[in-house]
Amino acid sequence: MSGKDLLLHACCAPCAEYPVFDLMERKIGTEVLYFNPNIHPKFEFERRGEQLVKLSEIDKFECHFSDDFRIDDWLAHKWEESYSSRCLMCYDIRMDYVAKYAKEAGFQRFSTTLLVSPYQNHEAIVASSERAAKKYGIEFMYNDWRPHFREGQNMAREHGLYRQKYCGCIFSLEESDFREKIVSSFPDGWEEQR
C-alpha cells in the first residue's frame, strides 16, 4: 500500500492501549490523532493529551494533536438542533474531522479507539465513521476491540497511565457516579476553564 497506512483517532491513552498493541502486532503502520473537543474542563483535555504522549513514548508511535476545545457547543445544547443525543453529535464532529485530516495528510484509511469501549454506542460510531469515510473518499477500517477492553485497561494500569472515570464532556462529568472523586483531582478554579 503506498502512502501512509492508518490514522487512528484516540479518545484517551487507556482506550488506545489495546488498539495500538493490536495494530502493531498486525504490522499495520499506524499514527495516532488526539482530537476530542468535547473533553471538559480544559485541564482534563490537556491531561488526557499528555497521557497519550506518554503512551506514544512507551509504544513508539507518532502522535498528532488538535488543540480544538469546543465546550460551548455542548453548553449551548447544539446537538438538539440535529441529533437525538449529545453523543451522536460528538461522534460526528470527531469522525468528520478525523476522516478529513486523514485524507488531507495522505493516509489510506482511518479508525478510532472509541471502538474498544463497551460503554460507547458502537453502532453509532461505526455509522458516523462510514458517513465520514464516504464524504471524504477514504476507507474506514472497522475493528471490534470491545472484547479486549479490560486487557487494555490493565495495560494502562501497568504503564502507570491516568484512567479517567467519565467519558469526557461536561454532562458525563455531572452524571458520573465518581464525580466527587474526579473533581477532587482537578486544580482549583477548574469551573472557569472554558
N, C-alpha and C positions, 0 to 999 in steps of 0.2 A: 504494500500500500504506500503510495507516495504522499509526501507531506506529513504533517503531524497527525498522529492517530486519534487519541481520545482526550477530550476535555471533560473532567469530572467536576461537577458542581459539588461543593462541600458546604453543608449547613453548619458543621462544627467538627472538631477533631475526633471526638469519640465515635461519631457516626461515620467518619472517614476511615477509621481503623480497618475494619474488615474489607470494605470495598477496595481500598488501596492494596491491601495484602493480596486479595483475590486477583486483582488485575495484574499485579507484579508476578504472581505465581503463573498466570496465564501468558506472561510476557507481552502484555498489551501496553504499548508506550502511552503513558498517562501523565498529564499535567492537571493540576487542581486549581479551581477558581473559587474563591470565597466571595460570594455575592449574596448578602442577606440584609436588605434594607429594613426588614421587619424587626430586627433584634432591638430590644429596649431594656434598660437605658443604654446610653452611649458607652458607658463603662463596660456593660455586658457585651455589646457589639465588639468593642476592642479586645476584651478578654478572650472571646471565642476566636477572634482572628489570631491573637498571639499564640493560642494553643495549637492552632493549625500550623503556624510557623514551627513550633516545637516538634510537631509530628513530622513535618517536611524535613527537618534536620535529622530526625531519627531514621526515617524511611528513605531519605534521599530522593525526593521528588520536587519538581519545580512547582511553585505556588504563585498564583496571580491573585490580586486583591482589588476589590472595588470598595471605595470608602463611601458609597452611596448609602445614606441613612435617611429613611423616609417616615419617621414616626408620625408625621402629620397626616399621611394617607390613612393610617389606622385610626388615629384620634378623630379624624373627620368622618369616619364610617364610610369611606369611599366605596367599599365593597357593596354597600346597599344599593348603589346605582345599577350594578350589572350582575351581581353574584348573590347566591343564597347564603354564603358564609364568607367570613374574612379569610379562611384557609384557602378557598378556591381562588380568591384574588391573589393571595400570597404565592401560590403555586404558579399562576400565570405570569405574574411580574417576574419571578425568578427564572422560570424556564424560558420565557421570551428573551430575557437578557442573555442567558447562557447560550442559547442557540445562536443568537445574533453574534455574540462575542466569538463563539467557536468558529462560525462561518468566516467572519472577518479576519480571524487570526490564522486561518488556514488549516484548521482541524478537519478530520474526516467525519467525526461523529462526536456526540456528547452523551453524558449520563449524569445521574445525580445520586448523592448519598442519602437523599430522602427515601430512597427505595429500600433502605436497610431497616427502617423503623416500623415496628408493629403498631405504633401509636399514630401514624400518619394515615391519610386516606390514599392508600396505594393506587387504587384505580383512577382517582382524580389526578394524581401526579403523572401517571402514565398518559392519560388523555391530554393533559396540559403539555407534556413533553412532545407528544406526537403532533399536536397542533403547531407548536413552535418549530419543530423539525420541518414540517410541510411548508410553513410560512417562509422559512429561510433557505430551504433546499439543502438540508443537511440531515444526516442519519441520526436517529435517536437509538442508542444501544440500551436495550432493556435488560435489566438484571433483577431478579428477586433475591435480595440478600437477607430478607427477614429471618430465615431460619438460623442465620449466623449473628443476629443482633447481640445476644448475650456474650458470644465469643468476642465480638468487637469491643463490648463494654469491658470485658475482662482484660483485653489487650490494653485498653486505655488506662485502666487501673494500674497495670504493670508498668506502663510508661510514665505514670505519675501525672496524667493529664486531668485537668479540671473537667468534671462530668456534671453538667447542669441539670437542674430539676424542673425545667419548664421549656416549652417549645421555643419561645423567644420573644413573641410580641407582648405588648403591654397587657393585653387581655389574658393571655395564657399565664402571665405572671400573677395577675389578680386571682385567677381561677385555681392556681396550683395549691395542692394540699401542703406544700412545703414553703409557702410564701414567706413566712416569718424567718425561716432558716435562710432562704435565698437572700432576702433583703438585708439580713444581718451581715452578709458577705460584701455588700455594696459600700462604697465610700459615702461619707456624709455629703448631703446635697445632691444625691443621685436623682431625686424627683425633678430637679431643674435641668437635667441633662437632656436637652432637646436640641 
